[in-house]
Every structure is written in structure tokens, then in C-alpha cells.
Amino acid sequence: MFDKLTDKINAAFFEEAGIHIAGNRELILENCRRIEECSDVLMSLACGKLLIHIWGNDLRAFDYKTGGLVIRGKISQIELEERSPR
């Protein structure tokens, strides 16, 4: 019973990705676990149960150590993909 409760708490508070978009120049991600791919035109990020692909120009990542990530640049497309369970 305790394991099920712990799983629900983690899913509700720690595993879900939070995404905040400020125009097409800044994107803030909460609970970003890993940077899968990083270039100035594509960033692929593992956030909770999602793999998030961000397409644009002059993309840069900031503040990774805070448990989240700030992406700045000219964002043209955001794609959300469910990650396979491990």
C-alpha cells in the first residue's frame, strides 16, 4: 500500500513536466531530468514521462542545475512525445 501511495505522490508532484512559454523567445521547463540532444536548432529533453523536442534558431539552455531548464532563442515548434516506461 505504501508503494502505491509513494508512486502517486511522485507522479503528482515530481514526475510531471511543467512548461511555461513566454512568447517565442523563452521556454521554462520544470522537472527536466536529462538533455538528450542539444544544438542551436534542436533540443530534446527528458522531462517526467515526456520527451520534449524544441525546434528553433539560436537555442541556448540555461539554469540546468535547478531541477528545471530555461531555453532561450527563437522557438518555432514544440513536440511532446510520451516516453516508454522503464
C-alpha positions as CSV (number, residue, x, y, z in Angstrom):
1,M,0.0,0.0,0.0
2,F,2.8,2.4,0.9
3,D,4.5,1.8,-2.6
4,K,1.3,2.7,-4.4
5,L,0.9,5.9,-2.3
6,T,4.5,6.8,-3.0
7,D,4.1,6.3,-6.7
8,K,1.0,8.6,-6.8
9,I,2.8,11.3,-4.8
10,N,5.8,11.1,-7.2
11,A,3.6,11.3,-10.3
12,A,1.6,14.2,-8.9
13,F,4.5,16.4,-7.7
14,F,7.8,15.3,-9.1
15,E,7.5,13.4,-12.4
16,E,5.2,15.7,-14.4
17,A,6.7,18.2,-16.7
18,G,5.8,21.8,-16.2
19,I,6.1,24.0,-19.3
20,H,5.9,27.8,-19.3
21,I,6.2,29.7,-22.6
22,A,7.0,33.4,-22.9
23,G,6.3,34.3,-26.5
24,N,8.5,32.5,-28.9
25,R,11.8,33.6,-27.2
26,E,11.8,31.7,-23.8
27,L,10.6,28.4,-22.5
28,I,10.9,27.2,-18.9
29,L,10.7,23.5,-18.1
30,E,10.2,22.1,-14.6
31,N,11.4,18.6,-13.7
32,C,13.8,18.3,-16.6
33,R,15.7,15.1,-15.9
34,R,18.1,14.8,-18.8
35,I,19.2,16.6,-22.0
36,E,19.0,14.0,-24.8
37,E,20.2,16.2,-27.7
38,C,21.4,19.8,-27.7
39,S,22.2,22.0,-30.7
40,D,21.3,25.6,-31.8
41,V,18.3,24.3,-33.8
42,L,17.0,21.3,-31.8
43,M,16.9,20.4,-28.1
44,S,15.4,17.1,-26.9
45,L,14.8,16.8,-23.2
46,A,13.6,14.1,-20.9
47,C,11.0,15.6,-18.5
48,G,9.0,13.3,-16.4
49,K,7.1,10.9,-18.6
50,L,7.6,13.1,-21.7
51,L,10.3,13.6,-24.3
52,I,10.1,17.2,-25.4
53,H,11.6,18.3,-28.7
54,I,12.1,22.1,-29.2
55,W,12.9,23.3,-32.7
56,G,14.1,26.8,-33.5
57,N,17.1,29.0,-34.1
58,D,19.9,30.1,-31.8
59,L,18.6,27.9,-29.0
60,R,20.5,28.0,-25.7
61,A,20.0,26.2,-22.4
62,F,20.4,28.0,-19.0
63,D,20.0,27.1,-15.3
64,Y,20.0,23.3,-15.7
65,K,21.2,22.7,-12.1
66,T,18.0,24.0,-10.6
67,G,16.0,20.9,-11.5
68,G,14.5,22.7,-14.4
69,L,15.7,24.3,-17.6
70,V,15.4,27.6,-19.3
71,I,15.6,27.6,-23.1
72,R,16.1,30.9,-24.9
73,G,16.2,31.6,-28.6
74,K,13.7,31.8,-31.5
75,I,11.4,28.9,-30.8
76,S,9.4,27.7,-33.8
77,Q,8.0,24.3,-32.8
78,I,7.5,22.2,-29.6
79,E,6.7,18.5,-29.9
80,L,5.6,16.3,-26.9
81,E,6.3,12.6,-27.1
82,E,5.4,10.0,-24.4
83,R,8.5,8.1,-23.2
84,S,8.3,4.4,-23.0
85,P,8.1,3.0,-19.4
86,R,11.3,1.6,-18.0
